[in-house]
Amino acid sequence: MQVLEYLDRDGRSVFGRWFERLDARAAAKVTIALVRLANDNLSSLKGVGGGVMEYRIDFGPGYRIYLGRDGDTIVILLGGGTKQRQQRDIDAARLRWDDYRKRKKG
């Protein structure tokens, strides 16, 4: 599976900015999750509505990765967060997913 980052209209990666702020241990846990996604291990995914899925990482404050699936072989990383900000992060990921789909249609 190909894992790509969502880029906003200015070409910035929301996921990348979040990832850069993580400490080394958290970044390692997130990297392991991304490798699992790339290898089609979708066991930690849960749908959160609007075509957005949440990958839960049982570490620290409960890290989350938000993503959408574009076909059977592409995952689009929409952002990340923690359990504490979960609903705000889900709402933002839904907006990004809608934007991605609209821009893809052209």
MMTF fields as JSON, N, C-alpha, C and O atoms, coordinates in Angstrom:
{
  "mmtfVersion": "1.0.0",
  "mmtfProducer": "UNKNOWN",
  "numBonds": 423,
  "numAtoms": 424,
  "numGroups": 106,
  "numChains": 1,
  "numModels": 1,
  "chainsPerModel": [1],
  "groupsPerChain": [106],
  "chainIdList": ["A"],
  "bondAtomList": [4, 2, 8, 6, 12, 10, 16, 14, 20, 18, 24, 22, 28, 26, 32, 30, 36, 34, 40, 38, 44, 42, 48, 46, 52, 50, 56, 54, 60, 58, 64, 62, 68, 66, 72, 70, 76, 74, 80, 78, 84, 82, 88, 86, 92, 90, 96, 94, 100, 98, 104, 102, 108, 106, 112, 110, 116, 114, 120, 118, 124, 122, 128, 126, 132, 130, 136, 134, 140, 138, 144, 142, 148, 146, 152, 150, 156, 154, 160, 158, 164, 162, 168, 166, 172, 170, 176, 174, 180, 178, 184, 182, 188, 186, 192, 190, 196, 194, 200, 198, 204, 202, 208, 206, 212, 210, 216, 214, 220, 218, 224, 222, 228, 226, 232, 230, 236, 234, 240, 238, 244, 242, 248, 246, 252, 250, 256, 254, 260, 258, 264, 262, 268, 266, 272, 270, 276, 274, 280, 278, 284, 282, 288, 286, 292, 290, 296, 294, 300, 298, 304, 302, 308, 306, 312, 310, 316, 314, 320, 318, 324, 322, 328, 326, 332, 330, 336, 334, 340, 338, 344, 342, 348, 346, 352, 350, 356, 354, 360, 358, 364, 362, 368, 366, 372, 370, 376, 374, 380, 378, 384, 382, 388, 386, 392, 390, 396, 394, 400, 398, 404, 402, 408, 406, 412, 410, 416, 414, 420, 418],
  "bondOrderList": [1, 1, 1, 1, 1, 1, 1, 1, 1, 1, 1, 1, 1, 1, 1, 1, 1, 1, 1, 1, 1, 1, 1, 1, 1, 1, 1, 1, 1, 1, 1, 1, 1, 1, 1, 1, 1, 1, 1, 1, 1, 1, 1, 1, 1, 1, 1, 1, 1, 1, 1, 1, 1, 1, 1, 1, 1, 1, 1, 1, 1, 1, 1, 1, 1, 1, 1, 1, 1, 1, 1, 1, 1, 1, 1, 1, 1, 1, 1, 1, 1, 1, 1, 1, 1, 1, 1, 1, 1, 1, 1, 1, 1, 1, 1, 1, 1, 1, 1, 1, 1, 1, 1, 1, 1],
  "groupList": [{"groupName": "MET", "atomNameList": ["N", "CA", "C", "O"], "elementList": ["N", "C", "C", "O"], "formalChargeList": [0, 0, 0, 0], "bondAtomList": [1, 0, 2, 1, 3, 2], "bondOrderList": [1, 1, 2], "singleLetterCode": "M", "chemCompType": "L-PEPTIDE LINKING"}, {"groupName": "GLN", "atomNameList": ["N", "CA", "C", "O"], "elementList": ["N", "C", "C", "O"], "formalChargeList": [0, 0, 0, 0], "bondAtomList": [1, 0, 2, 1, 3, 2], "bondOrderList": [1, 1, 2], "singleLetterCode": "Q", "chemCompType": "L-PEPTIDE LINKING"}, {"groupName": "VAL", "atomNameList": ["N", "CA", "C", "O"], "elementList": ["N", "C", "C", "O"], "formalChargeList": [0, 0, 0, 0], "bondAtomList": [1, 0, 2, 1, 3, 2], "bondOrderList": [1, 1, 2], "singleLetterCode": "V", "chemCompType": "L-PEPTIDE LINKING"}, {"groupName": "LEU", "atomNameList": ["N", "CA", "C", "O"], "elementList": ["N", "C", "C", "O"], "formalChargeList": [0, 0, 0, 0], "bondAtomList": [1, 0, 2, 1, 3, 2], "bondOrderList": [1, 1, 2], "singleLetterCode": "L", "chemCompType": "L-PEPTIDE LINKING"}, {"groupName": "GLU", "atomNameList": ["N", "CA", "C", "O"], "elementList": ["N", "C", "C", "O"], "formalChargeList": [0, 0, 0, 0], "bondAtomList": [1, 0, 2, 1, 3, 2], "bondOrderList": [1, 1, 2], "singleLetterCode": "E", "chemCompType": "L-PEPTIDE LINKING"}, {"groupName": "TYR", "atomNameList": ["N", "CA", "C", "O"], "elementList": ["N", "C", "C", "O"], "formalChargeList": [0, 0, 0, 0], "bondAtomList": [1, 0, 2, 1, 3, 2], "bondOrderList": [1, 1, 2], "singleLetterCode": "Y", "chemCompType": "L-PEPTIDE LINKING"}, {"groupName": "ASP", "atomNameList": ["N", "CA", "C", "O"], "elementList": ["N", "C", "C", "O"], "formalChargeList": [0, 0, 0, 0], "bondAtomList": [1, 0, 2, 1, 3, 2], "bondOrderList": [1, 1, 2], "singleLetterCode": "D", "chemCompType": "L-PEPTIDE LINKING"}, {"groupName": "ARG", "atomNameList": ["N", "CA", "C", "O"], "elementList": ["N", "C", "C", "O"], "formalChargeList": [0, 0, 0, 0], "bondAtomList": [1, 0, 2, 1, 3, 2], "bondOrderList": [1, 1, 2], "singleLetterCode": "R", "chemCompType": "L-PEPTIDE LINKING"}, {"groupName": "GLY", "atomNameList": ["N", "CA", "C", "O"], "elementList": ["N", "C", "C", "O"], "formalChargeList": [0, 0, 0, 0], "bondAtomList": [1, 0, 2, 1, 3, 2], "bondOrderList": [1, 1, 2], "singleLetterCode": "G", "chemCompType": "PEPTIDE LINKING"}, {"groupName": "SER", "atomNameList": ["N", "CA", "C", "O"], "elementList": ["N", "C", "C", "O"], "formalChargeList": [0, 0, 0, 0], "bondAtomList": [1, 0, 2, 1, 3, 2], "bondOrderList": [1, 1, 2], "singleLetterCode": "S", "chemCompType": "L-PEPTIDE LINKING"}, {"groupName": "PHE", "atomNameList": ["N", "CA", "C", "O"], "elementList": ["N", "C", "C", "O"], "formalChargeList": [0, 0, 0, 0], "bondAtomList": [1, 0, 2, 1, 3, 2], "bondOrderList": [1, 1, 2], "singleLetterCode": "F", "chemCompType": "L-PEPTIDE LINKING"}, {"groupName": "TRP", "atomNameList": ["N", "CA", "C", "O"], "elementList": ["N", "C", "C", "O"], "formalChargeList": [0, 0, 0, 0], "bondAtomList": [1, 0, 2, 1, 3, 2], "bondOrderList": [1, 1, 2], "singleLetterCode": "W", "chemCompType": "L-PEPTIDE LINKING"}, {"groupName": "ALA", "atomNameList": ["N", "CA", "C", "O"], "elementList": ["N", "C", "C", "O"], "formalChargeList": [0, 0, 0, 0], "bondAtomList": [1, 0, 2, 1, 3, 2], "bondOrderList": [1, 1, 2], "singleLetterCode": "A", "chemCompType": "L-PEPTIDE LINKING"}, {"groupName": "LYS", "atomNameList": ["N", "CA", "C", "O"], "elementList": ["N", "C", "C", "O"], "formalChargeList": [0, 0, 0, 0], "bondAtomList": [1, 0, 2, 1, 3, 2], "bondOrderList": [1, 1, 2], "singleLetterCode": "K", "chemCompType": "L-PEPTIDE LINKING"}, {"groupName": "THR", "atomNameList": ["N", "CA", "C", "O"], "elementList": ["N", "C", "C", "O"], "formalChargeList": [0, 0, 0, 0], "bondAtomList": [1, 0, 2, 1, 3, 2], "bondOrderList": [1, 1, 2], "singleLetterCode": "T", "chemCompType": "L-PEPTIDE LINKING"}, {"groupName": "ILE", "atomNameList": ["N", "CA", "C", "O"], "elementList": ["N", "C", "C", "O"], "formalChargeList": [0, 0, 0, 0], "bondAtomList": [1, 0, 2, 1, 3, 2], "bondOrderList": [1, 1, 2], "singleLetterCode": "I", "chemCompType": "L-PEPTIDE LINKING"}, {"groupName": "ASN", "atomNameList": ["N", "CA", "C", "O"], "elementList": ["N", "C", "C", "O"], "formalChargeList": [0, 0, 0, 0], "bondAtomList": [1, 0, 2, 1, 3, 2], "bondOrderList": [1, 1, 2], "singleLetterCode": "N", "chemCompType": "L-PEPTIDE LINKING"}, {"groupName": "PRO", "atomNameList": ["N", "CA", "C", "O"], "elementList": ["N", "C", "C", "O"], "formalChargeList": [0, 0, 0, 0], "bondAtomList": [1, 0, 2, 1, 3, 2], "bondOrderList": [1, 1, 2], "singleLetterCode": "P", "chemCompType": "L-PEPTIDE LINKING"}],
  "groupTypeList": [0, 1, 2, 3, 4, 5, 3, 6, 7, 6, 8, 7, 9, 2, 10, 8, 7, 11, 10, 4, 7, 3, 6, 12, 7, 12, 12, 12, 13, 2, 14, 15, 12, 3, 2, 7, 3, 12, 16, 6, 16, 3, 9, 9, 3, 13, 8, 2, 8, 8, 8, 2, 0, 4, 5, 7, 15, 6, 10, 8, 17, 8, 5, 7, 15, 5, 3, 8, 7, 6, 8, 6, 14, 15, 2, 15, 3, 3, 8, 8, 8, 14, 13, 1, 7, 1, 1, 7, 6, 15, 6, 12, 12, 7, 3, 7, 11, 6, 6, 5, 7, 13, 7, 13, 13, 8],
  "groupIdList": [1, 2, 3, 4, 5, 6, 7, 8, 9, 10, 11, 12, 13, 14, 15, 16, 17, 18, 19, 20, 21, 22, 23, 24, 25, 26, 27, 28, 29, 30, 31, 32, 33, 34, 35, 36, 37, 38, 39, 40, 41, 42, 43, 44, 45, 46, 47, 48, 49, 50, 51, 52, 53, 54, 55, 56, 57, 58, 59, 60, 61, 62, 63, 64, 65, 66, 67, 68, 69, 70, 71, 72, 73, 74, 75, 76, 77, 78, 79, 80, 81, 82, 83, 84, 85, 86, 87, 88, 89, 90, 91, 92, 93, 94, 95, 96, 97, 98, 99, 100, 101, 102, 103, 104, 105, 106],
  "secStructList": [7, 3, 3, 3, 3, 7, 5, 7, 6, 6, 1, 7, 5, 2, 2, 2, 2, 2, 2, 2, 6, 1, 7, 2, 2, 2, 2, 2, 2, 2, 2, 2, 2, 2, 2, 2, 2, 2, 6, 6, 7, 7, 6, 6, 3, 3, 3, 3, 3, 6, 6, 3, 3, 3, 3, 3, 3, 7, 1, 6, 6, 6, 3, 3, 3, 3, 3, 3, 3, 3, 6, 6, 6, 3, 3, 3, 3, 3, 3, 3, 3, 3, 4, 4, 4, 2, 2, 2, 2, 2, 2, 2, 2, 2, 2, 2, 2, 2, 2, 2, 2, 2, 2, 2, 2, 7],
  "xCoordList": [0.844, 0.0, 0.896, 1.913, 0.519, 1.274, 0.701, -0.507, 1.557, 1.144, 1.651, 2.856, 0.714, 1.044, 0.492, -0.452, 1.075, 0.603, -0.312, -0.025, -1.405, -2.283, -1.528, -0.895, -1.603, -1.005, -2.116, -3.009, -2.067, -3.091, -2.888, -1.98, -3.72, -3.659, -2.348, -2.006, -1.609, -0.301, 0.846, 2.015, 0.51, 1.527, 2.165, 3.224, 1.539, 2.09, 1.434, 0.245, 2.227, 1.736, 1.354, 2.206, 0.066, -0.405, 0.154, 0.588, 0.144, 0.691, 2.178, 2.641, 2.914, 4.351, 4.67, 5.602, 3.906, 4.129, 3.853, 4.586, 2.797, 2.485, 3.604, 4.066, 4.032, 5.066, 6.373, 7.032, 6.747, 7.995, 8.017, 9.09, 6.844, 6.77, 6.8, 6.866, 6.754, 6.763, 8.16, 9.16, 8.219, 9.53, 9.965, 9.179, 11.195, 11.781, 11.002, 10.792, 10.572, 9.838, 8.49, 8.102, 7.782, 6.48, 6.648, 5.869, 7.655, 7.916, 8.218, 7.802, 8.933, 9.231, 7.95, 7.774, 7.061, 5.78, 4.931, 4.315, 4.904, 4.135, 4.764, 4.041, 6.068, 6.751, 6.42, 6.192, 6.393, 6.01, 4.589, 4.315, 3.685, 2.306, 2.247, 1.473, 3.055, 3.068, 3.603, 3.111, 4.594, 5.119, 4.036, 3.871, 3.313, 2.213, 1.156, 0.662, 0.809, -0.148, 0.371, -0.366, 1.633, 2.226, 2.22, 2.201, 2.236, 2.222, 0.817, 0.66, -0.199, -1.61, -2.113, -3.111, -1.462, -1.955, -2.897, -2.458, -4.18, -5.193, -5.968, -7.061, -5.412, -6.134, -6.423, -7.366, -5.662, -5.885, -6.721, -6.792, -7.352, -8.162, -9.604, -10.16, -10.191, -11.604, -12.176, -11.568, -13.324, -13.983, -14.522, -15.091, -14.34, -14.843, -15.81, -16.162, -16.241, -17.237, -16.667, -15.522, -17.492, -17.116, -15.977, -15.31, -15.739, -14.661, -13.305, -12.302, -13.263, -12.013, -11.875, -12.853, -10.657, -10.357, -9.319, -8.528, -9.347, -8.436, -7.599, -8.13, -6.285, -5.36, -4.929, -4.282, -5.291, -4.998, -3.655, -3.356, -2.861, -1.56, -1.623, -1.762, -1.519, -1.617, -0.264, 0.506, -0.004, 1.262, 1.064, 0.363, 1.68, 1.63, 0.209, -0.612, -0.101, -1.434, -2.468, -3.556, -2.147, -3.082, -3.013, -3.966, -1.894, -1.697, -2.665, -3.053, -3.043, -3.957, -3.377, -2.752, -3.592, -3.278, -4.603, -5.351, -4.887, -6.128, -5.799, -4.84, -6.62, -6.319, -7.579, -8.649, -7.422, -8.471, -7.886, -6.683, -8.73, -8.281, -8.719, -9.892, -7.777, -8.047, -7.86, -6.757, -8.934, -8.848, -8.339, -8.387, -7.852, -7.398, -5.931, -5.47, -5.183, -3.736, -3.102, -1.884, -3.903, -3.331, -3.987, -5.21, -3.159, -3.606, -3.137, -1.974, -4.036, -3.702, -3.71, -4.747, -2.548, -2.426, -2.971, -2.476, -3.996, -4.681, -4.254, -4.515, -3.606, -3.168, -2.952, -3.107, -2.596, -2.372, -2.789, -3.045, -2.855, -3.232, -3.184, -2.517, -3.91, -3.984, -5.445, -6.329, -5.673, -7.023, -7.661, -8.864, -6.864, -7.376, -8.053, -9.066, -7.509, -8.046, -8.806, -9.004, -9.223, -9.735, -10.833, -10.722, -11.873, -12.985, -12.57, -12.988, -11.756, -11.281, -10.429, -10.532, -9.584, -8.73, -9.556, -9.253, -10.584, -11.475, -12.176, -12.23, -12.711, -13.403, -12.465, -12.855, -11.234, -10.253, -9.891, -9.748, -9.742, -9.409, -10.538, -10.277, -11.781, -12.926, -12.901, -13.156, -12.591, -12.496, -11.378, -11.55, -10.24, -9.119, -9.471, -9.123, -10.159, -10.549, -11.515, -11.38, -12.472, -13.391, -12.619, -12.889, -11.663, -10.844, -10.04, -9.975, -9.439, -8.658, -9.523, -9.12, -10.702, -11.574, -12.051, -12.121, -12.377, -12.815, -11.697, -11.92, -10.477, -9.356, -8.971, -8.518, -9.138, -8.801, -9.741, -9.323, -11.02, -11.995, -11.679, -11.995, -11.048, -10.639, -11.658, -11.472],
  "yCoordList": [-1.166, 0.0, 1.237, 1.276, 2.221, 3.466, 4.452, 4.688, 5.026, 5.978, 7.357, 7.577, 8.282, 9.639, 10.64, 10.339, 11.818, 12.867, 13.826, 14.216, 14.191, 15.221, 16.542, 16.888, 17.273, 18.609, 19.634, 19.489, 20.669, 21.705, 22.512, 22.226, 23.5, 24.281, 25.03, 25.438, 25.217, 25.875, 24.871, 25.252, 23.589, 22.556, 22.1, 21.473, 22.406, 22.011, 20.725, 20.492, 19.902, 18.657, 18.884, 19.174, 18.75, 18.895, 17.756, 17.975, 16.548, 15.403, 15.614, 15.358, 16.071, 16.294, 17.288, 17.083, 18.365, 19.36, 18.771, 19.047, 17.959, 17.302, 16.333, 16.316, 15.524, 14.517, 15.153, 14.62, 16.268, 16.949, 17.423, 17.598, 17.634, 18.105, 16.968, 17.227, 15.732, 14.593, 14.368, 14.66, 13.839, 13.462, 12.151, 11.525, 11.749, 10.608, 9.314, 8.554, 9.048, 7.799, 7.785, 6.775, 8.892, 8.971, 8.87, 8.187, 9.543, 9.474, 8.038, 7.612, 7.304, 5.899, 5.075, 4.249, 5.28, 4.55, 4.884, 4.0, 6.16, 6.573, 5.974, 5.531, 5.953, 5.373, 3.89, 3.403, 3.178, 1.758, 1.612, 0.719, 2.479, 2.436, 2.68, 2.03, 3.608, 3.894, 2.71, 2.421, 2.03, 0.831, -0.247, -0.93, -0.391, -1.373, -1.031, -1.912, 0.249, 0.661, 0.332, -0.191, 0.638, 0.379, -1.111, -1.491, -1.948, -3.401, -3.989, -5.185, -3.155, -3.566, -4.071, -4.791, -3.72, -4.089, -2.987, -1.948, -3.215, -2.208, -2.543, -2.02, -3.41, -3.909, -2.829, -2.981, -1.769, -0.714, 0.44, 1.495, 0.257, 1.316, 1.248, 0.173, 2.424, 2.533, 3.699, 4.768, 3.506, 4.584, 5.624, 5.282, 6.902, 7.987, 8.888, 9.963, 8.458, 9.185, 10.003, 10.454, 10.184, 11.009, 10.45, 11.198, 9.132, 8.521, 8.593, 8.157, 9.136, 9.28, 8.112, 7.662, 7.634, 6.571, 7.038, 7.944, 6.398, 6.726, 5.488, 4.397, 5.679, 4.617, 4.933, 5.949, 4.059, 4.288, 3.665, 2.524, 4.439, 3.97, 4.006, 5.069, 2.837, 2.724, 3.058, 2.175, 4.346, 4.826, 6.262, 7.039, 6.61, 7.983, 8.479, 7.805, 9.651, 10.228, 9.631, 10.186, 8.521, 7.907, 8.571, 9.221, 8.409, 9.043, 8.479, 7.312, 9.341, 8.981, 9.474, 10.533, 8.69, 9.111, 9.101, 8.125, 10.184, 10.28, 10.154, 10.748, 9.363, 9.063, 8.771, 8.531, 8.798, 8.394, 7.394, 7.402, 6.542, 5.567, 6.037, 6.339, 6.094, 6.471, 5.21, 4.918, 4.476, 3.191, 2.116, 2.269, 1.031, -0.098, -0.021, -0.784, 0.892, 0.842, 2.128, 2.185, 3.161, 4.437, 4.891, 4.876, 5.29, 5.879, 7.326, 7.61, 8.236, 9.655, 10.053, 9.989, 10.464, 10.896, 12.309, 13.237, 12.468, 13.743, 14.533, 15.733, 13.879, 14.571, 13.587, 12.377, 14.122, 13.309, 14.073, 15.276, 13.364, 14.014, 13.042, 12.008, 13.395, 12.555, 12.397, 13.09, 11.485, 11.226, 12.505, 12.714, 13.348, 14.576, 15.504, 16.128, 15.595, 16.503, 15.743, 16.261, 14.545, 13.631, 14.229, 14.174, 14.791, 15.266, 16.429, 16.496, 17.345, 18.46, 17.938, 18.422, 16.942, 16.368, 15.629, 15.695, 14.937, 14.23, 15.237, 15.05, 16.301, 17.323, 17.933, 18.131, 18.228, 18.81, 17.803, 18.183, 16.539, 15.507, 15.342, 15.132, 15.435, 15.341, 16.486, 16.283, 17.69, 18.838, 18.627, 18.914, 18.129, 17.873, 16.8, 16.917, 15.754, 14.678, 15.203, 14.867, 16.012, 16.621, 17.48, 17.431, 18.264, 19.102, 18.24, 18.542, 17.182, 16.273, 15.711, 15.728, 15.22, 14.619, 15.649, 15.347, 16.85, 17.904, 18.286, 18.419, 18.466, 18.844, 17.707, 17.962, 16.485, 15.341, 15.285, 14.973, 15.595, 15.599, 16.676, 16.541, 17.754, 18.829, 19.878, 20.86],
  "zCoordList": [0.0, 0.0, 0.0, 0.691, -0.76, -0.836, 0.181, 0.202, 1.023, 2.048, 1.638, 1.516, 1.428, 1.0, 2.005, 2.735, 2.04, 2.937, 2.175, 1.044, 2.815, 2.286, 2.314, 3.312, 1.212, 1.133, 1.009, 0.174, 1.833, 1.738, 0.452, -0.328, 0.241, -1.01, -1.174, -2.284, -0.082, -0.146, -0.245, -0.187, -0.393, -0.542, 0.756, 0.736, 1.888, 3.187, 3.676, 3.456, 4.338, 4.917, 6.371, 7.211, 6.659, 8.033, 8.882, 10.013, 8.339, 9.061, 9.343, 10.454, 8.357, 8.52, 9.611, 10.388, 9.678, 10.732, 12.108, 13.058, 12.226, 13.5, 13.878, 15.018, 12.904, 13.155, 13.625, 14.518, 13.043, 13.411, 14.859, 15.436, 15.451, 16.836, 17.859, 19.061, 17.408, 18.331, 18.895, 18.239, 20.132, 20.669, 19.996, 19.284, 20.221, 19.506, 19.733, 18.787, 20.962, 21.236, 20.538, 19.95, 20.6, 19.94, 18.424, 17.759, 17.877, 16.436, 16.002, 14.925, 16.833, 16.514, 16.484, 15.588, 17.436, 17.473, 16.245, 15.65, 15.872, 14.691, 13.43, 12.538, 13.344, 12.19, 12.054, 10.947, 13.164, 13.128, 12.599, 11.798, 13.04, 12.55, 11.048, 10.346, 10.548, 9.105, 8.313, 7.223, 8.844, 8.182, 8.136, 7.125, 9.224, 9.242, 8.202, 7.499, 8.104, 7.075, 5.679, 4.843, 5.435, 4.125, 3.789, 2.619, 4.822, 4.628, 4.735, 4.98, 4.553, 4.559, 5.902, 5.943, 6.994, 8.314, 8.771, 9.265, 8.605, 8.9, 10.169, 10.383, 11.011, 12.183, 13.226, 14.003, 13.267, 14.275, 13.734, 14.364, 12.579, 11.989, 12.46, 12.684, 12.602, 12.955, 12.148, 12.093, 11.532, 10.815, 11.78, 12.816, 11.437, 12.295, 11.541, 12.026, 10.358, 9.595, 8.454, 8.494, 7.437, 6.302, 5.472, 4.757, 5.555, 4.796, 5.485, 4.92, 6.691, 7.447, 8.415, 9.013, 8.556, 9.499, 10.508, 10.246, 11.659, 12.743, 13.054, 13.261, 13.084, 13.481, 14.906, 15.158, 15.832, 17.244, 17.629, 17.278, 18.356, 18.859, 20.38, 20.985, 20.983, 22.434, 23.059, 23.437, 23.153, 23.705, 24.173, 23.526, 25.289, 25.784, 25.942, 26.565, 25.39, 25.546, 24.587, 24.436, 23.947, 23.008, 21.648, 21.218, 20.974, 19.671, 18.636, 18.69, 17.694, 16.614, 15.3, 15.24, 14.245, 12.884, 12.127, 12.186, 11.421, 10.654, 9.179, 8.686, 8.477, 7.074, 6.293, 6.854, 4.988, 4.067, 3.081, 2.821, 2.537, 1.545, 0.17, -0.053, -0.737, -2.123, -2.959, -3.419, -3.148, -3.83, -2.877, -1.656, -3.463, -2.65, -2.276, -1.427, -2.898, -2.714, -2.191, -2.022, -1.932, -1.502, -0.2, -0.064, 0.74, 1.998, 2.011, 1.726, 2.338, 2.428, 3.901, 4.56, 4.415, 5.807, 5.94, 5.3, 6.774, 6.909, 8.138, 8.224, 9.082, 10.288, 11.419, 11.254, 12.558, 13.743, 14.973, 14.919, 16.083, 17.327, 18.479, 18.421, 19.535, 20.727, 21.14, 20.637, 22.051, 22.557, 23.101, 22.946, 23.73, 24.351, 23.335, 23.648, 22.143, 21.109, 20.024, 18.925, 20.323, 19.316, 18.44, 17.215, 19.015, 18.189, 17.296, 16.14, 17.81, 16.972, 15.817, 14.69, 16.111, 15.069, 14.018, 12.827, 14.454, 13.513, 12.611, 11.395, 13.197, 12.397, 11.359, 10.208, 11.762, 10.832, 9.742, 8.58, 10.096, 9.102, 8.088, 6.903, 8.537, 7.607, 6.594, 5.407, 7.076, 6.16, 5.142, 3.958, 5.602, 4.686, 3.673, 2.498, 4.117, 3.214, 2.147, 0.971, 2.548, 1.573, 0.575, -0.625, 1.065, 0.191, -0.788, -1.98, -0.286, -1.134, -2.265, -3.428, -1.92, -2.941, -3.963, -5.154, -3.516, -4.44, -5.399, -6.602, -4.856, -5.72, -6.66, -7.776, -6.239, -7.099, -8.307, -9.422, -8.061, -9.15, -10.171, -11.353, -9.7, -10.6, -10.691, -11.41]
}
